[in-house]
Structures are given as structure tokens and as C-alpha cells.
Amino acid sequence: MNLVLGQLTTLTPRSLDVEIEHLERVLAGEAADSLFGRTYWRARVVKASTSPGLVPPQRVRLERLLSRLTVEARIVD
């Protein structure tokens, strides 16, 4: 899925599921430390979190991702 970061707020609840799945897959590995880095992935999670029509299960998944990024950042620092 090739989305420009600024376009994430226009995702529908259904397409947001695809975005969340992508973020979960990427962040499950060491990709947060990849070419893009933690700042990029955090920005994507935050942008997805601001999507209109976000349903509670999606919010929980995004909060979990944000929490994971925060914890990992503390471990690295």
C-alpha cells in the first residue's frame, strides 16, 4: 500500500484497517529502526489515529502501536 503520509486522514474505516494491518506488520519486526526510523512510523500511527470514522477496535490497535513505539524509544535511549 503506497500512501502519502498527508493523505492518511482521508482513509475510510475500511481502508484504515488495511493501513493498521500494514503498520502492525512493519512494527512487529525491526522495521521501526529501518530506513524510515521511529519518527516516521510514529507520525503514520498518529495520522491514522486522526482519521474520521475511527471505530473503537481501530483506536485500540493504534494506541497499542503508539505505546509500542514509545516503550521501544525509551529502551533505545
PyMOL Python script that loads the backbone (N, CA, C, O; Angstrom):
from pymol import cmd

cmd.read_pdbstr("""\
ATOM      1  N   MET A   1       0.861  -1.173   0.000  1.00  0.00           N
ATOM      2  CA  MET A   1       0.000   0.000   0.000  1.00  0.00           C
ATOM      3  C   MET A   1       0.897   1.222   0.000  1.00  0.00           C
ATOM      4  O   MET A   1       1.699   1.403   0.917  1.00  0.00           O
ATOM      5  N   ASN A   2       0.776   2.051  -1.000  1.00  0.00           N
ATOM      6  CA  ASN A   2       1.659   3.187  -1.141  1.00  0.00           C
ATOM      7  C   ASN A   2       0.865   4.469  -0.938  1.00  0.00           C
ATOM      8  O   ASN A   2       0.282   5.003  -1.881  1.00  0.00           O
ATOM      9  N   LEU A   3       0.846   4.958   0.290  1.00  0.00           N
ATOM     10  CA  LEU A   3       0.103   6.167   0.612  1.00  0.00           C
ATOM     11  C   LEU A   3       1.049   7.286   0.985  1.00  0.00           C
ATOM     12  O   LEU A   3       2.066   7.065   1.643  1.00  0.00           O
ATOM     13  N   VAL A   4       0.709   8.484   0.561  1.00  0.00           N
ATOM     14  CA  VAL A   4       1.445   9.652   1.007  1.00  0.00           C
ATOM     15  C   VAL A   4       0.967   9.961   2.414  1.00  0.00           C
ATOM     16  O   VAL A   4      -0.233   9.911   2.683  1.00  0.00           O
ATOM     17  N   LEU A   5       1.889  10.280   3.317  1.00  0.00           N
ATOM     18  CA  LEU A   5       1.549  10.466   4.722  1.00  0.00           C
ATOM     19  C   LEU A   5       0.420  11.474   4.919  1.00  0.00           C
ATOM     20  O   LEU A   5      -0.446  11.255   5.766  1.00  0.00           O
ATOM     21  N   GLY A   6       0.406  12.548   4.180  1.00  0.00           N
ATOM     22  CA  GLY A   6      -0.631  13.556   4.332  1.00  0.00           C
ATOM     23  C   GLY A   6      -2.014  13.083   3.924  1.00  0.00           C
ATOM     24  O   GLY A   6      -3.011  13.691   4.314  1.00  0.00           O
ATOM     25  N   GLN A   7      -2.096  12.011   3.146  1.00  0.00           N
ATOM     26  CA  GLN A   7      -3.383  11.504   2.685  1.00  0.00           C
ATOM     27  C   GLN A   7      -4.029  10.545   3.676  1.00  0.00           C
ATOM     28  O   GLN A   7      -5.172  10.136   3.473  1.00  0.00           O
ATOM     29  N   LEU A   8      -3.339  10.184   4.720  1.00  0.00           N
ATOM     30  CA  LEU A   8      -3.865   9.186   5.649  1.00  0.00           C
ATOM     31  C   LEU A   8      -5.153   9.623   6.330  1.00  0.00           C
ATOM     32  O   LEU A   8      -5.972   8.773   6.679  1.00  0.00           O
ATOM     33  N   THR A   9      -5.356  10.915   6.528  1.00  0.00           N
ATOM     34  CA  THR A   9      -6.554  11.361   7.217  1.00  0.00           C
ATOM     35  C   THR A   9      -7.796  11.209   6.349  1.00  0.00           C
ATOM     36  O   THR A   9      -8.909  11.392   6.842  1.00  0.00           O
ATOM     37  N   THR A  10      -7.635  10.880   5.077  1.00  0.00           N
ATOM     38  CA  THR A  10      -8.791  10.700   4.203  1.00  0.00           C
ATOM     39  C   THR A  10      -9.198   9.233   4.091  1.00  0.00           C
ATOM     40  O   THR A  10     -10.077   8.895   3.298  1.00  0.00           O
ATOM     41  N   LEU A  11      -8.578   8.373   4.862  1.00  0.00           N
ATOM     42  CA  LEU A  11      -8.914   6.954   4.815  1.00  0.00           C
ATOM     43  C   LEU A  11     -10.306   6.702   5.375  1.00  0.00           C
ATOM     44  O   LEU A  11     -10.743   7.352   6.325  1.00  0.00           O
ATOM     45  N   THR A  12     -10.979   5.756   4.771  1.00  0.00           N
ATOM     46  CA  THR A  12     -12.265   5.310   5.302  1.00  0.00           C
ATOM     47  C   THR A  12     -11.994   4.293   6.409  1.00  0.00           C
ATOM     48  O   THR A  12     -10.888   3.761   6.494  1.00  0.00           O
ATOM     49  N   PRO A  13     -12.982   4.016   7.255  1.00  0.00           N
ATOM     50  CA  PRO A  13     -12.757   2.997   8.293  1.00  0.00           C
ATOM     51  C   PRO A  13     -12.295   1.661   7.711  1.00  0.00           C
ATOM     52  O   PRO A  13     -11.484   0.967   8.325  1.00  0.00           O
ATOM     53  N   ARG A  14     -12.794   1.302   6.554  1.00  0.00           N
ATOM     54  CA  ARG A  14     -12.400   0.027   5.937  1.00  0.00           C
ATOM     55  C   ARG A  14     -10.952   0.074   5.439  1.00  0.00           C
ATOM     56  O   ARG A  14     -10.178  -0.848   5.695  1.00  0.00           O
ATOM     57  N   SER A  15     -10.587   1.146   4.727  1.00  0.00           N
ATOM     58  CA  SER A  15      -9.204   1.229   4.236  1.00  0.00           C
ATOM     59  C   SER A  15      -8.229   1.471   5.387  1.00  0.00           C
ATOM     60  O   SER A  15      -7.043   1.160   5.284  1.00  0.00           O
ATOM     61  N   LEU A  16      -8.736   2.023   6.470  1.00  0.00           N
ATOM     62  CA  LEU A  16      -7.902   2.217   7.651  1.00  0.00           C
ATOM     63  C   LEU A  16      -7.478   0.873   8.237  1.00  0.00           C
ATOM     64  O   LEU A  16      -6.374   0.754   8.770  1.00  0.00           O
ATOM     65  N   ASP A  17      -8.334  -0.132   8.146  1.00  0.00           N
ATOM     66  CA  ASP A  17      -7.956  -1.473   8.612  1.00  0.00           C
ATOM     67  C   ASP A  17      -6.722  -1.978   7.865  1.00  0.00           C
ATOM     68  O   ASP A  17      -5.829  -2.585   8.458  1.00  0.00           O
ATOM     69  N   VAL A  18      -6.684  -1.723   6.573  1.00  0.00           N
ATOM     70  CA  VAL A  18      -5.535  -2.140   5.765  1.00  0.00           C
ATOM     71  C   VAL A  18      -4.286  -1.393   6.231  1.00  0.00           C
ATOM     72  O   VAL A  18      -3.215  -1.987   6.356  1.00  0.00           O
ATOM     73  N   GLU A  19      -4.421  -0.110   6.484  1.00  0.00           N
ATOM     74  CA  GLU A  19      -3.289   0.694   6.958  1.00  0.00           C
ATOM     75  C   GLU A  19      -2.806   0.200   8.321  1.00  0.00           C
ATOM     76  O   GLU A  19      -1.602   0.085   8.546  1.00  0.00           O
ATOM     77  N   ILE A  20      -3.725  -0.087   9.217  1.00  0.00           N
ATOM     78  CA  ILE A  20      -3.353  -0.573  10.552  1.00  0.00           C
ATOM     79  C   ILE A  20      -2.652  -1.924  10.436  1.00  0.00           C
ATOM     80  O   ILE A  20      -1.652  -2.162  11.114  1.00  0.00           O
ATOM     81  N   GLU A  21      -3.166  -2.803   9.587  1.00  0.00           N
ATOM     82  CA  GLU A  21      -2.519  -4.105   9.384  1.00  0.00           C
ATOM     83  C   GLU A  21      -1.090  -3.924   8.886  1.00  0.00           C
ATOM     84  O   GLU A  21      -0.175  -4.624   9.323  1.00  0.00           O
ATOM     85  N   HIS A  22      -0.910  -2.989   7.979  1.00  0.00           N
ATOM     86  CA  HIS A  22       0.431  -2.710   7.464  1.00  0.00           C
ATOM     87  C   HIS A  22       1.341  -2.219   8.591  1.00  0.00           C
ATOM     88  O   HIS A  22       2.465  -2.697   8.741  1.00  0.00           O
ATOM     89  N   LEU A  23       0.854  -1.272   9.371  1.00  0.00           N
ATOM     90  CA  LEU A  23       1.651  -0.743  10.479  1.00  0.00           C
ATOM     91  C   LEU A  23       1.983  -1.836  11.488  1.00  0.00           C
ATOM     92  O   LEU A  23       3.110  -1.904  11.978  1.00  0.00           O
ATOM     93  N   GLU A  24       1.024  -2.679  11.798  1.00  0.00           N
ATOM     94  CA  GLU A  24       1.266  -3.780  12.742  1.00  0.00           C
ATOM     95  C   GLU A  24       2.331  -4.733  12.209  1.00  0.00           C
ATOM     96  O   GLU A  24       3.200  -5.184  12.956  1.00  0.00           O
ATOM     97  N   ARG A  25       2.259  -5.034  10.928  1.00  0.00           N
ATOM     98  CA  ARG A  25       3.220  -5.951  10.313  1.00  0.00           C
ATOM     99  C   ARG A  25       4.630  -5.355  10.339  1.00  0.00           C
ATOM    100  O   ARG A  25       5.595  -6.019  10.714  1.00  0.00           O
ATOM    101  N   VAL A  26       4.722  -4.100   9.936  1.00  0.00           N
ATOM    102  CA  VAL A  26       6.024  -3.438   9.878  1.00  0.00           C
ATOM    103  C   VAL A  26       6.618  -3.287  11.275  1.00  0.00           C
ATOM    104  O   VAL A  26       7.799  -3.560  11.490  1.00  0.00           O
ATOM    105  N   LEU A  27       5.798  -2.855  12.213  1.00  0.00           N
ATOM    106  CA  LEU A  27       6.311  -2.576  13.556  1.00  0.00           C
ATOM    107  C   LEU A  27       6.502  -3.831  14.398  1.00  0.00           C
ATOM    108  O   LEU A  27       7.098  -3.766  15.473  1.00  0.00           O
ATOM    109  N   ALA A  28       6.008  -4.967  13.929  1.00  0.00           N
ATOM    110  CA  ALA A  28       6.225  -6.224  14.652  1.00  0.00           C
ATOM    111  C   ALA A  28       7.680  -6.668  14.530  1.00  0.00           C
ATOM    112  O   ALA A  28       8.198  -7.370  15.398  1.00  0.00           O
ATOM    113  N   GLY A  29       8.327  -6.257  13.455  1.00  0.00           N
ATOM    114  CA  GLY A  29       9.731  -6.598  13.261  1.00  0.00           C
ATOM    115  C   GLY A  29      10.611  -5.458  13.729  1.00  0.00           C
ATOM    116  O   GLY A  29      10.243  -4.687  14.615  1.00  0.00           O
ATOM    117  N   GLU A  30      11.753  -5.367  13.131  1.00  0.00           N
ATOM    118  CA  GLU A  30      12.683  -4.300  13.490  1.00  0.00           C
ATOM    119  C   GLU A  30      12.569  -3.132  12.522  1.00  0.00           C
ATOM    120  O   GLU A  30      13.475  -2.301  12.442  1.00  0.00           O
ATOM    121  N   ALA A  31      11.487  -3.063  11.801  1.00  0.00           N
ATOM    122  CA  ALA A  31      11.331  -2.039  10.772  1.00  0.00           C
ATOM    123  C   ALA A  31      11.256  -0.630  11.337  1.00  0.00           C
ATOM    124  O   ALA A  31      11.542   0.334  10.626  1.00  0.00           O
ATOM    125  N   ALA A  32      10.879  -0.494  12.599  1.00  0.00           N
ATOM    126  CA  ALA A  32      10.829   0.842  13.190  1.00  0.00           C
ATOM    127  C   ALA A  32      12.214   1.469  13.202  1.00  0.00           C
ATOM    128  O   ALA A  32      12.346   2.693  13.238  1.00  0.00           O
ATOM    129  N   ASP A  33      13.239   0.638  13.172  1.00  0.00           N
ATOM    130  CA  ASP A  33      14.614   1.130  13.146  1.00  0.00           C
ATOM    131  C   ASP A  33      15.187   1.122  11.735  1.00  0.00           C
ATOM    132  O   ASP A  33      16.389   1.319  11.550  1.00  0.00           O
ATOM    133  N   SER A  34      14.346   0.899  10.753  1.00  0.00           N
ATOM    134  CA  SER A  34      14.788   0.798   9.373  1.00  0.00           C
ATOM    135  C   SER A  34      15.097   2.170   8.791  1.00  0.00           C
ATOM    136  O   SER A  34      15.272   3.152   9.512  1.00  0.00           O
ATOM    137  N   LEU A  35      15.156   2.205   7.498  1.00  0.00           N
ATOM    138  CA  LEU A  35      15.447   3.420   6.746  1.00  0.00           C
ATOM    139  C   LEU A  35      14.584   4.602   7.189  1.00  0.00           C
ATOM    140  O   LEU A  35      15.079   5.726   7.280  1.00  0.00           O
ATOM    141  N   PHE A  36      13.311   4.363   7.462  1.00  0.00           N
ATOM    142  CA  PHE A  36      12.407   5.452   7.812  1.00  0.00           C
ATOM    143  C   PHE A  36      12.542   5.880   9.267  1.00  0.00           C
ATOM    144  O   PHE A  36      12.392   7.065   9.562  1.00  0.00           O
ATOM    145  N   GLY A  37      12.813   4.979  10.169  1.00  0.00           N
ATOM    146  CA  GLY A  37      13.008   5.309  11.576  1.00  0.00           C
ATOM    147  C   GLY A  37      11.710   5.481  12.350  1.00  0.00           C
ATOM    148  O   GLY A  37      10.618   5.555  11.788  1.00  0.00           O
ATOM    149  N   ARG A  38      11.880   5.540  13.649  1.00  0.00           N
ATOM    150  CA  ARG A  38      10.749   5.628  14.579  1.00  0.00           C
ATOM    151  C   ARG A  38       9.890   6.872  14.393  1.00  0.00           C
ATOM    152  O   ARG A  38       8.668   6.803  14.525  1.00  0.00           O
ATOM    153  N   THR A  39      10.504   7.994  14.093  1.00  0.00           N
ATOM    154  CA  THR A  39       9.747   9.244  13.929  1.00  0.00           C
ATOM    155  C   THR A  39       8.736   9.119  12.793  1.00  0.00           C
ATOM    156  O   THR A  39       7.595   9.563  12.920  1.00  0.00           O
ATOM    157  N   TYR A  40       9.153   8.524  11.700  1.00  0.00           N
ATOM    158  CA  TYR A  40       8.266   8.330  10.554  1.00  0.00           C
ATOM    159  C   TYR A  40       7.088   7.434  10.931  1.00  0.00           C
ATOM    160  O   TYR A  40       5.935   7.765  10.652  1.00  0.00           O
ATOM    161  N   TRP A  41       7.384   6.294  11.570  1.00  0.00           N
ATOM    162  CA  TRP A  41       6.320   5.348  11.915  1.00  0.00           C
ATOM    163  C   TRP A  41       5.375   5.935  12.952  1.00  0.00           C
ATOM    164  O   TRP A  41       4.166   5.714  12.886  1.00  0.00           O
ATOM    165  N   ARG A  42       5.917   6.681  13.906  1.00  0.00           N
ATOM    166  CA  ARG A  42       5.062   7.347  14.900  1.00  0.00           C
ATOM    167  C   ARG A  42       4.119   8.323  14.196  1.00  0.00           C
ATOM    168  O   ARG A  42       2.932   8.379  14.516  1.00  0.00           O
ATOM    169  N   ALA A  43       4.640   9.084  13.245  1.00  0.00           N
ATOM    170  CA  ALA A  43       3.808  10.045  12.510  1.00  0.00           C
ATOM    171  C   ALA A  43       2.695   9.331  11.744  1.00  0.00           C
ATOM    172  O   ALA A  43       1.571   9.830  11.680  1.00  0.00           O
ATOM    173  N   ARG A  44       2.993   8.180  11.170  1.00  0.00           N
ATOM    174  CA  ARG A  44       1.954   7.426  10.451  1.00  0.00           C
ATOM    175  C   ARG A  44       0.874   6.934  11.389  1.00  0.00           C
ATOM    176  O   ARG A  44      -0.312   6.988  11.061  1.00  0.00           O
ATOM    177  N   VAL A  45       1.278   6.449  12.563  1.00  0.00           N
ATOM    178  CA  VAL A  45       0.286   5.974  13.539  1.00  0.00           C
ATOM    179  C   VAL A  45      -0.568   7.143  14.018  1.00  0.00           C
ATOM    180  O   VAL A  45      -1.788   7.017  14.118  1.00  0.00           O
ATOM    181  N   VAL A  46       0.057   8.273  14.312  1.00  0.00           N
ATOM    182  CA  VAL A  46      -0.688   9.448  14.780  1.00  0.00           C
ATOM    183  C   VAL A  46      -1.643   9.935  13.698  1.00  0.00           C
ATOM    184  O   VAL A  46      -2.796  10.251  13.991  1.00  0.00           O
ATOM    185  N   LYS A  47      -1.183   9.999  12.455  1.00  0.00           N
ATOM    186  CA  LYS A  47      -2.059  10.428  11.352  1.00  0.00           C
ATOM    187  C   LYS A  47      -3.252   9.488  11.206  1.00  0.00           C
ATOM    188  O   LYS A  47      -4.385   9.940  11.041  1.00  0.00           O
ATOM    189  N   ALA A  48      -3.001   8.192  11.265  1.00  0.00           N
ATOM    190  CA  ALA A  48      -4.095   7.219  11.152  1.00  0.00           C
ATOM    191  C   ALA A  48      -5.081   7.402  12.297  1.00  0.00           C
ATOM    192  O   ALA A  48      -6.286   7.220  12.119  1.00  0.00           O
ATOM    193  N   SER A  49      -4.572   7.760  13.467  1.00  0.00           N
ATOM    194  CA  SER A  49      -5.422   7.952  14.651  1.00  0.00           C
ATOM    195  C   SER A  49      -6.371   9.132  14.510  1.00  0.00           C
ATOM    196  O   SER A  49      -7.374   9.211  15.219  1.00  0.00           O
ATOM    197  N   THR A  50      -6.063  10.045  13.604  1.00  0.00           N
ATOM    198  CA  THR A  50      -6.913  11.223  13.419  1.00  0.00           C
ATOM    199  C   THR A  50      -7.937  11.034  12.301  1.00  0.00           C
ATOM    200  O   THR A  50      -8.674  11.962  11.969  1.00  0.00           O
ATOM    201  N   SER A  51      -7.983   9.845  11.726  1.00  0.00           N
ATOM    202  CA  SER A  51      -8.929   9.577  10.638  1.00  0.00           C
ATOM    203  C   SER A  51     -10.366   9.663  11.126  1.00  0.00           C
ATOM    204  O   SER A  51     -10.690   9.146  12.195  1.00  0.00           O
ATOM    205  N   PRO A  52     -11.236  10.316  10.347  1.00  0.00           N
ATOM    206  CA  PRO A  52     -12.646  10.368  10.725  1.00  0.00           C
ATOM    207  C   PRO A  52     -13.280   8.980  10.639  1.00  0.00           C
ATOM    208  O   PRO A  52     -12.915   8.176   9.783  1.00  0.00           O
ATOM    209  N   GLY A  53     -14.209   8.713  11.511  1.00  0.00           N
ATOM    210  CA  GLY A  53     -14.922   7.443  11.483  1.00  0.00           C
ATOM    211  C   GLY A  53     -14.184   6.295  12.137  1.00  0.00           C
ATOM    212  O   GLY A  53     -14.578   5.138  11.995  1.00  0.00           O
ATOM    213  N   LEU A  54     -13.120   6.607  12.849  1.00  0.00           N
ATOM    214  CA  LEU A  54     -12.349   5.578  13.544  1.00  0.00           C
ATOM    215  C   LEU A  54     -13.245   4.866  14.551  1.00  0.00           C
ATOM    216  O   LEU A  54     -13.908   5.510  15.364  1.00  0.00           O
ATOM    217  N   VAL A  55     -13.264   3.546  14.495  1.00  0.00           N
ATOM    218  CA  VAL A  55     -14.096   2.773  15.423  1.00  0.00           C
ATOM    219  C   VAL A  55     -13.235   2.306  16.601  1.00  0.00           C
ATOM    220  O   VAL A  55     -12.014   2.215  16.474  1.00  0.00           O
ATOM    221  N   PRO A  56     -13.861   2.007  17.749  1.00  0.00           N
ATOM    222  CA  PRO A  56     -13.090   1.651  18.950  1.00  0.00           C
ATOM    223  C   PRO A  56     -12.021   0.570  18.753  1.00  0.00           C
ATOM    224  O   PRO A  56     -10.908   0.746  19.248  1.00  0.00           O
ATOM    225  N   PRO A  57     -12.299  -0.534  18.060  1.00  0.00           N
ATOM    226  CA  PRO A  57     -11.229  -1.531  17.887  1.00  0.00           C
ATOM    227  C   PRO A  57     -10.014  -0.982  17.116  1.00  0.00           C
ATOM    228  O   PRO A  57      -8.873  -1.347  17.402  1.00  0.00           O
ATOM    229  N   GLN A  58     -10.273  -0.111  16.148  1.00  0.00           N
ATOM    230  CA  GLN A  58      -9.171   0.500  15.410  1.00  0.00           C
ATOM    231  C   GLN A  58      -8.370   1.417  16.327  1.00  0.00           C
ATOM    232  O   GLN A  58      -7.140   1.424  16.289  1.00  0.00           O
ATOM    233  N   ARG A  59      -9.072   2.189  17.148  1.00  0.00           N
ATOM    234  CA  ARG A  59      -8.398   3.089  18.087  1.00  0.00           C
ATOM    235  C   ARG A  59      -7.503   2.293  19.041  1.00  0.00           C
ATOM    236  O   ARG A  59      -6.373   2.696  19.317  1.00  0.00           O
ATOM    237  N   VAL A  60      -8.007   1.174  19.539  1.00  0.00           N
ATOM    238  CA  VAL A  60      -7.228   0.329  20.458  1.00  0.00           C
ATOM    239  C   VAL A  60      -5.957  -0.179  19.770  1.00  0.00           C
ATOM    240  O   VAL A  60      -4.874  -0.151  20.354  1.00  0.00           O
ATOM    241  N   ARG A  61      -6.099  -0.634  18.549  1.00  0.00           N
ATOM    242  CA  ARG A  61      -4.937  -1.148  17.813  1.00  0.00           C
ATOM    243  C   ARG A  61      -3.898  -0.056  17.584  1.00  0.00           C
ATOM    244  O   ARG A  61      -2.698  -0.295  17.714  1.00  0.00           O
ATOM    245  N   LEU A  62      -4.366   1.146  17.242  1.00  0.00           N
ATOM    246  CA  LEU A  62      -3.442   2.254  17.018  1.00  0.00           C
ATOM    247  C   LEU A  62      -2.783   2.699  18.322  1.00  0.00           C
ATOM    248  O   LEU A  62      -1.596   3.025  18.338  1.00  0.00           O
ATOM    249  N   GLU A  63      -3.539   2.713  19.402  1.00  0.00           N
ATOM    250  CA  GLU A  63      -2.960   3.064  20.703  1.00  0.00           C
ATOM    251  C   GLU A  63      -1.894   2.049  21.104  1.00  0.00           C
ATOM    252  O   GLU A  63      -0.865   2.416  21.673  1.00  0.00           O
ATOM    253  N   ARG A  64      -2.138   0.782  20.809  1.00  0.00           N
ATOM    254  CA  ARG A  64      -1.162  -0.271  21.110  1.00  0.00           C
ATOM    255  C   ARG A  64       0.129  -0.043  20.313  1.00  0.00           C
ATOM    256  O   ARG A  64       1.230  -0.200  20.841  1.00  0.00           O
ATOM    257  N   LEU A  65      -0.019   0.325  19.048  1.00  0.00           N
ATOM    258  CA  LEU A  65       1.161   0.597  18.223  1.00  0.00           C
ATOM    259  C   LEU A  65       1.938   1.800  18.749  1.00  0.00           C
ATOM    260  O   LEU A  65       3.167   1.771  18.823  1.00  0.00           O
ATOM    261  N   LEU A  66       1.221   2.845  19.109  1.00  0.00           N
ATOM    262  CA  LEU A  66       1.871   4.040  19.642  1.00  0.00           C
ATOM    263  C   LEU A  66       2.593   3.726  20.949  1.00  0.00           C
ATOM    264  O   LEU A  66       3.703   4.201  21.185  1.00  0.00           O
ATOM    265  N   SER A  67       1.962   2.934  21.780  1.00  0.00           N
ATOM    266  CA  SER A  67       2.576   2.526  23.039  1.00  0.00           C
ATOM    267  C   SER A  67       3.850   1.726  22.783  1.00  0.00           C
ATOM    268  O   SER A  67       4.864   1.940  23.447  1.00  0.00           O
ATOM    269  N   ARG A  68       3.799   0.816  21.832  1.00  0.00           N
ATOM    270  CA  ARG A  68       4.978   0.005  21.493  1.00  0.00           C
ATOM    271  C   ARG A  68       6.128   0.893  21.038  1.00  0.00           C
ATOM    272  O   ARG A  68       7.273   0.694  21.446  1.00  0.00           O
ATOM    273  N   LEU A  69       5.822   1.877  20.191  1.00  0.00           N
ATOM    274  CA  LEU A  69       6.863   2.789  19.724  1.00  0.00           C
ATOM    275  C   LEU A  69       7.459   3.590  20.879  1.00  0.00           C
ATOM    276  O   LEU A  69       8.667   3.826  20.924  1.00  0.00           O
ATOM    277  N   THR A  70       6.610   4.001  21.805  1.00  0.00           N
ATOM    278  CA  THR A  70       7.068   4.784  22.955  1.00  0.00           C
ATOM    279  C   THR A  70       7.974   3.952  23.852  1.00  0.00           C
ATOM    280  O   THR A  70       9.038   4.414  24.265  1.00  0.00           O
ATOM    281  N   VAL A  71       7.561   2.735  24.151  1.00  0.00           N
ATOM    282  CA  VAL A  71       8.357   1.847  25.009  1.00  0.00           C
ATOM    283  C   VAL A  71       9.693   1.538  24.347  1.00  0.00           C
ATOM    284  O   VAL A  71      10.733   1.585  25.004  1.00  0.00           O
ATOM    285  N   GLU A  72       9.677   1.224  23.065  1.00  0.00           N
ATOM    286  CA  GLU A  72      10.914   0.899  22.360  1.00  0.00           C
ATOM    287  C   GLU A  72      11.850   2.093  22.308  1.00  0.00           C
ATOM    288  O   GLU A  72      13.067   1.929  22.388  1.00  0.00           O
ATOM    289  N   ALA A  73      11.296   3.298  22.175  1.00  0.00           N
ATOM    290  CA  ALA A  73      12.124   4.501  22.155  1.00  0.00           C
ATOM    291  C   ALA A  73      12.818   4.692  23.499  1.00  0.00           C
ATOM    292  O   ALA A  73      13.977   5.103  23.540  1.00  0.00           O
ATOM    293  N   ARG A  74      12.135   4.402  24.587  1.00  0.00           N
ATOM    294  CA  ARG A  74      12.739   4.527  25.922  1.00  0.00           C
ATOM    295  C   ARG A  74      13.862   3.519  26.112  1.00  0.00           C
ATOM    296  O   ARG A  74      14.879   3.825  26.734  1.00  0.00           O
ATOM    297  N   ILE A  75      13.679   2.326  25.579  1.00  0.00           N
ATOM    298  CA  ILE A  75      14.701   1.285  25.711  1.00  0.00           C
ATOM    299  C   ILE A  75      15.962   1.682  24.948  1.00  0.00           C
ATOM    300  O   ILE A  75      17.077   1.461  25.421  1.00  0.00           O
ATOM    301  N   VAL A  76      15.778   2.267  23.766  1.00  0.00           N
ATOM    302  CA  VAL A  76      16.908   2.667  22.927  1.00  0.00           C
ATOM    303  C   VAL A  76      17.642   3.853  23.529  1.00  0.00           C
ATOM    304  O   VAL A  76      18.868   3.931  23.460  1.00  0.00           O
ATOM    305  N   ASP A  77      16.895   4.773  24.119  1.00  0.00           N
ATOM    306  CA  ASP A  77      17.517   5.984  24.687  1.00  0.00           C
ATOM    307  C   ASP A  77      18.236   5.655  25.924  1.00  0.00           C
ATOM    308  O   ASP A  77      18.825   6.537  26.549  1.00  0.00           O
TER     309      ASP A  77
END
""", "prot")
cmd.dss("prot")
cmd.show_as("cartoon", "prot")
cmd.util.cbc("prot")
cmd.orient("prot")
